[in-house]
Protein backbone atom coordinates (compact mmCIF):
# COMPACT_ATOMS: atom_id res chain seq x y z
CA UNK A 1 0.00 0.00 0.00
CA UNK A 2 1.12 3.54 -0.73
CA UNK A 3 2.82 5.25 2.25
CA UNK A 4 0.40 8.19 2.19
CA UNK A 5 -2.56 5.81 2.43
CA UNK A 6 -0.84 3.95 5.28
CA UNK A 7 -0.56 7.27 7.14
CA UNK A 8 -4.27 7.89 6.58
CA UNK A 9 -4.99 4.47 8.08
CA UNK A 10 -2.89 5.28 11.14
CA UNK A 11 -4.73 8.58 11.67
CA UNK A 12 -8.12 6.87 11.25
CA UNK A 13 -10.34 9.87 10.46
CA UNK A 14 -10.10 12.14 7.43
CA UNK A 15 -11.98 15.43 7.99
CA UNK A 16 -13.81 16.27 4.76
CA UNK A 17 -13.76 20.04 4.44
CA UNK A 18 -15.72 22.48 2.28
CA UNK A 19 -14.20 25.96 2.40
CA UNK A 20 -16.07 28.93 0.97
CA UNK A 21 -13.25 31.37 1.70
CA UNK A 22 -9.52 30.57 1.58
CA UNK A 23 -8.90 32.89 4.56
CA UNK A 24 -10.42 30.22 6.79
CA UNK A 25 -8.03 27.51 5.61
CA UNK A 26 -5.11 28.04 7.98
CA UNK A 27 -7.18 28.59 11.18
CA UNK A 28 -9.11 25.44 10.31
CA UNK A 29 -5.96 23.42 9.68
CA UNK A 30 -4.48 24.53 13.00
CA UNK A 31 -7.70 23.62 14.81
CA UNK A 32 -7.61 20.12 13.31
CA UNK A 33 -3.94 19.63 14.22
CA UNK A 34 -4.48 20.88 17.77
CA UNK A 35 -7.47 18.54 18.03
CA UNK A 36 -5.35 15.54 17.09
CA UNK A 37 -6.19 15.08 13.41
CA UNK A 38 -3.32 16.43 11.29
CA UNK A 39 -5.16 15.51 8.12
CA UNK A 40 -7.80 17.00 5.83
CA UNK A 41 -9.50 16.45 2.49
CA UNK A 42 -10.26 19.85 0.96
CA UNK A 43 -13.12 19.39 -1.49
CA UNK A 44 -13.07 21.02 -4.93
CA UNK A 45 -16.71 21.98 -4.58
CA UNK A 46 -15.83 25.65 -4.20
CA UNK A 47 -13.55 28.09 -6.00
CA UNK A 48 -11.55 28.53 -2.78
CA UNK A 49 -10.23 24.94 -2.72
CA UNK A 50 -7.00 25.39 -4.63
CA UNK A 51 -5.85 28.47 -2.74
CA UNK A 52 -6.93 26.88 0.56
CA UNK A 53 -4.70 23.86 -0.11
CA UNK A 54 -1.80 26.14 -1.01
CA UNK A 55 -2.25 28.23 2.16
CA UNK A 56 -2.42 25.17 4.42
CA UNK A 57 0.65 23.60 2.82
CA UNK A 58 2.64 26.78 3.51
CA UNK A 59 1.44 27.18 7.09
CA UNK A 60 1.30 23.48 8.11
CA UNK A 61 3.88 21.67 5.97
CA UNK A 62 3.64 18.41 7.93
CA UNK A 63 -0.14 18.12 7.65
CA UNK A 64 -1.45 15.22 5.53
CA UNK A 65 -3.45 17.15 2.97
CA UNK A 66 -5.59 15.90 0.12
CA UNK A 67 -8.09 17.15 -2.44
CA UNK A 68 -11.61 15.76 -2.63
CA UNK A 69 -14.50 15.88 -5.09
CA UNK A 70 -11.91 15.82 -7.86
CA UNK A 71 -13.68 15.28 -11.18
CA UNK A 72 -11.09 16.07 -13.87
CA UNK A 73 -7.41 15.57 -14.63
CA UNK A 74 -7.00 19.35 -14.62
CA UNK A 75 -8.24 19.47 -11.03
CA UNK A 76 -5.77 16.70 -10.13
CA UNK A 77 -2.88 18.73 -11.53
CA UNK A 78 -4.00 21.94 -9.85
CA UNK A 79 -4.52 20.23 -6.50
CA UNK A 80 -1.11 18.54 -6.56
CA UNK A 81 0.62 21.74 -7.66
CA UNK A 82 -1.02 23.50 -4.70
CA UNK A 83 0.27 20.88 -2.27
CA UNK A 84 -2.24 18.00 -2.12
CA UNK A 85 -0.66 14.63 -1.32
CA UNK A 86 -3.65 12.48 -2.25
CA UNK A 87 -6.76 12.65 -4.43
CA UNK A 88 -10.32 11.58 -3.61
CA UNK A 89 -13.21 11.47 -6.08
CA UNK A 90 -16.93 10.79 -5.56
CA UNK A 91 -17.05 8.18 -8.33
CA UNK A 92 -14.69 6.05 -10.36
CA UNK A 93 -13.64 7.97 -13.47
CA UNK A 94 -11.06 5.77 -15.24
CA UNK A 95 -9.46 8.76 -16.94
CA UNK A 96 -8.86 10.53 -13.60
CA UNK A 97 -7.63 7.36 -11.90
CA UNK A 98 -5.21 6.48 -14.72
CA UNK A 99 -3.88 10.05 -14.68
CA UNK A 100 -3.14 9.75 -10.95
CA UNK A 101 -1.66 6.25 -11.25
CA UNK A 102 0.60 7.31 -14.13
CA UNK A 103 1.89 10.24 -12.05
CA UNK A 104 2.29 8.20 -8.84
CA UNK A 105 -0.39 10.17 -6.99
CA UNK A 106 -2.42 8.21 -4.38
CA UNK A 107 -6.07 8.20 -5.42
CA UNK A 108 -9.19 6.75 -3.79
CA UNK A 109 -12.14 6.88 -6.19
CA UNK A 110 -15.70 6.44 -5.01
CA UNK A 111 -17.29 2.99 -5.28
CA UNK A 112 -20.63 1.58 -4.19
CA UNK A 113 -20.91 -1.83 -5.89
CA UNK A 114 -18.77 -4.85 -6.84
CA UNK A 115 -18.43 -3.68 -10.45
CA UNK A 116 -16.81 -0.46 -9.24
CA UNK A 117 -14.38 -2.43 -7.07
CA UNK A 118 -13.42 -4.71 -9.95
CA UNK A 119 -12.75 -1.70 -12.14
CA UNK A 120 -10.54 -0.26 -9.38
CA UNK A 121 -8.60 -3.52 -9.17
CA UNK A 122 -8.11 -3.48 -12.94
CA UNK A 123 -6.66 0.03 -12.56
CA UNK A 124 -4.18 -1.21 -9.96
CA UNK A 125 -5.77 0.17 -6.77
CA UNK A 126 -5.90 -1.50 -3.36
CA UNK A 127 -7.89 1.22 -1.53
CA UNK A 128 -11.19 2.74 -2.64
CA UNK A 129 -13.65 5.19 -1.18
CA UNK A 130 -17.09 3.76 -0.35
CA UNK A 131 -19.64 6.47 -1.04
CA UNK A 132 -22.24 7.43 0.02
CA UNK A 133 -21.51 5.04 2.89
CA UNK A 134 -24.69 5.04 4.96
CA UNK A 135 -27.06 5.46 2.02
CA UNK A 136 -25.30 2.63 0.15
CA UNK A 137 -25.74 0.13 2.98
CA UNK A 138 -23.15 1.04 5.60
CA UNK A 139 -20.86 -1.46 7.28
CA UNK A 140 -23.03 -4.43 6.35
CA UNK A 141 -22.73 -3.58 2.67
CA UNK A 142 -18.96 -3.13 2.89
CA UNK A 143 -18.56 -6.50 4.62
CA UNK A 144 -20.71 -8.24 2.02
CA UNK A 145 -18.96 -6.51 -0.87
CA UNK A 146 -15.44 -6.94 0.52
CA UNK A 147 -15.60 -10.72 0.91
CA UNK A 148 -14.54 -11.65 -2.66
CA UNK A 149 -11.94 -8.87 -2.87
CA UNK A 150 -9.48 -9.89 -0.17
CA UNK A 151 -6.81 -7.37 -1.13
CA UNK A 152 -9.06 -4.32 -1.15
CA UNK A 153 -9.53 -1.81 1.68
CA UNK A 154 -12.23 0.82 1.96
CA UNK A 155 -12.52 4.44 3.06
CA UNK A 156 -16.22 5.02 3.80
CA UNK A 157 -17.50 8.58 3.54
CA UNK A 158 -21.04 9.94 3.69
CA UNK A 159 -23.13 9.63 6.82
CA UNK A 160 -20.23 8.64 9.07
CA UNK A 161 -20.47 10.38 12.44
CA UNK A 162 -19.43 10.06 16.08
CA UNK A 163 -22.17 7.51 16.78
CA UNK A 164 -21.28 5.03 14.04
CA UNK A 165 -17.55 5.76 13.61
CA UNK A 166 -16.35 2.71 15.53
CA UNK A 167 -18.89 0.45 13.84
CA UNK A 168 -16.94 1.16 10.67
CA UNK A 169 -13.39 1.27 12.05
CA UNK A 170 -13.76 -2.00 13.97
CA UNK A 171 -13.90 -3.86 10.63
CA UNK A 172 -10.29 -4.50 9.66
CA UNK A 173 -10.90 -4.01 5.94
CA UNK A 174 -11.70 -0.35 6.54
CA UNK A 175 -8.61 1.82 6.22
CA UNK A 176 -10.11 4.98 7.75
CA UNK A 177 -13.32 7.01 7.67
CA UNK A 178 -14.04 10.32 6.03
CA UNK A 179 -16.34 12.63 7.94
CA UNK A 180 -17.46 16.23 8.19
CA UNK A 181 -19.30 16.33 11.52
CA UNK A 182 -16.43 18.15 13.24
CA UNK A 183 -15.86 20.59 10.33
CA UNK A 184 -19.35 21.67 9.35
CA UNK A 185 -19.49 24.64 6.98
CA UNK A 186 -21.55 26.79 9.33
CA UNK A 187 -18.89 26.46 12.05
CA UNK A 188 -16.11 27.33 9.60
CA UNK A 189 -17.97 30.31 8.16
CA UNK A 190 -18.72 31.58 11.67
CA UNK A 191 -15.03 31.33 12.61
CA UNK A 192 -15.74 28.90 15.46
CA UNK A 193 -12.34 27.24 15.23
CA UNK A 194 -12.10 26.64 18.98
CA UNK A 195 -15.28 24.59 18.79
CA UNK A 196 -13.94 22.70 15.76
CA UNK A 197 -10.77 21.92 17.74
CA UNK A 198 -12.83 20.61 20.67
CA UNK A 199 -15.09 18.52 18.43
CA UNK A 200 -12.01 17.10 16.73
CA UNK A 201 -10.55 16.12 20.10
CA UNK A 202 -13.82 14.42 20.99
CA UNK A 203 -13.78 12.53 17.68
CA UNK A 204 -10.26 11.27 18.43
CA UNK A 205 -11.25 10.25 21.98
CA UNK A 206 -14.28 8.41 20.60
CA UNK A 207 -12.11 6.58 18.08
CA UNK A 208 -9.31 5.60 20.46
CA UNK A 209 -11.55 4.83 23.45
CA UNK A 210 -8.86 5.03 26.12
CA UNK A 211 -9.87 3.42 29.43
CA UNK A 212 -8.18 1.95 32.50
CA UNK A 213 -7.47 -1.77 32.14
CA UNK A 214 -5.62 -2.60 35.37
CA UNK A 215 -3.05 -1.40 37.89
CA UNK A 216 0.10 -3.43 38.48
CA UNK A 217 1.77 -3.36 41.89
CA UNK A 218 5.42 -4.30 42.25
CA UNK A 219 5.80 -6.85 45.07
CA UNK A 220 9.19 -7.94 46.39
CA UNK A 221 8.49 -11.63 45.87
CA UNK A 222 5.78 -14.20 45.13
CA UNK A 223 4.66 -14.39 48.76
CA UNK A 224 3.99 -10.66 48.93
CA UNK A 225 2.19 -10.75 45.56
CA UNK A 226 -0.11 -13.49 46.86
CA UNK A 227 -0.79 -11.46 50.01
CA UNK A 228 -1.66 -8.34 47.97
CA UNK A 229 -4.07 -10.28 45.78
CA UNK A 230 -5.60 -11.96 48.85
CA UNK A 231 -6.18 -8.58 50.49
CA UNK A 232 -8.02 -7.18 47.47
CA UNK A 233 -9.98 -10.40 47.18
CA UNK A 234 -11.02 -10.38 50.84
CA UNK A 235 -12.02 -6.72 50.91
CA UNK A 236 -13.67 -6.42 47.51
CA UNK A 237 -14.63 -9.97 46.68
CA UNK A 238 -12.25 -10.19 43.72
CA UNK A 239 -11.32 -13.65 42.47
CA UNK A 240 -7.61 -14.50 42.62
CA UNK A 241 -5.86 -15.86 39.54
CA UNK A 242 -2.16 -16.74 39.62
CA UNK A 243 0.02 -16.59 36.50
CA UNK A 244 3.69 -17.12 35.75
CA UNK A 245 4.84 -13.61 36.66
CA UNK A 246 1.94 -12.13 38.62
CA UNK A 247 -1.23 -12.72 40.62
CA UNK A 248 -4.43 -10.97 39.60
CA UNK A 249 -7.23 -9.90 41.92
CA UNK A 250 -10.18 -9.77 39.57
CA UNK A 251 -9.14 -8.01 36.37
CA UNK A 252 -8.29 -4.63 37.89
CA UNK A 253 -5.30 -5.39 40.15
CA UNK A 254 -2.13 -7.23 39.17
CA UNK A 255 0.47 -8.00 41.84
CA UNK A 256 3.88 -8.69 40.30
CA UNK A 257 5.86 -11.61 41.80
CA UNK A 258 9.03 -9.53 41.51
CA UNK A 259 9.63 -5.86 40.73
CA UNK A 260 8.97 -5.07 37.07
CA UNK A 261 8.78 -1.82 35.12
CA UNK A 262 7.93 1.32 37.07
CA UNK A 263 9.14 2.44 40.47
CA UNK A 264 5.87 1.36 42.11
CA UNK A 265 4.37 -0.70 39.34
CA UNK A 266 2.50 -0.11 36.13
CA UNK A 267 -0.83 1.13 34.79
CA UNK A 268 -2.43 -0.46 31.72
CA UNK A 269 -4.66 1.62 29.44
CA UNK A 270 -6.91 -0.10 26.89
CA UNK A 271 -7.55 1.36 23.46
CA UNK A 272 -9.79 0.42 20.55
CA UNK A 273 -6.98 0.57 18.00
CA UNK A 274 -3.46 0.26 19.37
CA UNK A 275 -1.67 1.18 16.13
CA UNK A 276 -3.72 4.38 15.85
CA UNK A 277 -3.14 5.20 19.52
CA UNK A 278 0.61 4.78 18.97
CA UNK A 279 0.47 7.11 15.98
CA UNK A 280 -1.57 9.68 17.94
CA UNK A 281 0.69 9.65 21.00
CA UNK A 282 3.94 9.86 19.04
CA UNK A 283 2.55 12.66 16.89
CA UNK A 284 1.82 14.56 20.08
CA UNK A 285 5.30 14.18 21.55
CA UNK A 286 4.77 11.14 23.76
CA UNK A 287 7.74 8.77 23.44
CA UNK A 288 7.13 5.02 23.43
CA UNK A 289 9.57 2.26 24.33
CA UNK A 290 9.27 0.15 21.18
CA UNK A 291 11.48 -2.51 22.74
CA UNK A 292 8.63 -3.42 25.11
CA UNK A 293 6.11 -4.02 22.32
CA UNK A 294 4.29 -7.35 22.17
CA UNK A 295 2.73 -8.84 19.05
CA UNK A 296 0.20 -11.54 18.24
CA UNK A 297 0.70 -14.46 15.86
CA UNK A 298 -0.22 -12.24 12.90
CA UNK A 299 2.40 -9.64 13.77
CA UNK A 300 -0.14 -7.16 15.09
CA UNK A 301 1.02 -5.08 18.06
CA UNK A 302 -0.97 -5.88 21.21
CA UNK A 303 0.88 -3.91 23.91
CA UNK A 304 3.62 -1.31 24.32
CA UNK A 305 4.96 0.85 27.17
CA UNK A 306 5.43 4.59 27.27
CA UNK A 307 9.07 5.55 27.67
CA UNK A 308 8.61 7.69 30.79
CA UNK A 309 6.95 6.92 34.11
CA UNK A 310 4.00 8.92 35.40
CA UNK A 311 3.86 9.35 39.17
CA UNK A 312 6.26 6.45 39.67
CA UNK A 313 4.27 4.11 37.46
CA UNK A 314 5.21 2.74 34.08
CA UNK A 315 2.27 3.04 31.67
CA UNK A 316 1.45 0.67 28.87
CA UNK A 317 -1.20 0.53 26.18
CA UNK A 318 -3.06 -2.68 25.42
CA UNK A 319 -5.31 -3.54 22.52
CA UNK A 320 -8.93 -4.14 23.50
CA UNK A 321 -10.02 -7.69 22.78
Secondary structure, DSSP 8 states (H G I E B T S, - for coil): --HHHHHHHHH-EEEEE--S-GGGHHHHHHHHHHHT--EEEEETTSTTHHHHHHHHHHH-TTSEEEEES--SHHHHHHHHHHT-SEEEESS--HHHHHHHHHHT-EEEEEE-SHHHHHHHHHTT-SEEEETTTTTTTHHHHHHHHHTT-TT-EEEEESS--TTTHHHHHTSTTEEEEEE-TTS-HHHHHTT-HHHHHHHHHHHHHHHH--EEEEEEEE-SSHHHHHHHHHHHHHHH---EEE-SSEEEETTTEEEESS--SSSSEEEEEEES-HHHHHHHHHHTT--EEEEEEEE-TTS-EEEEEESS-BTTEEEEEEE--
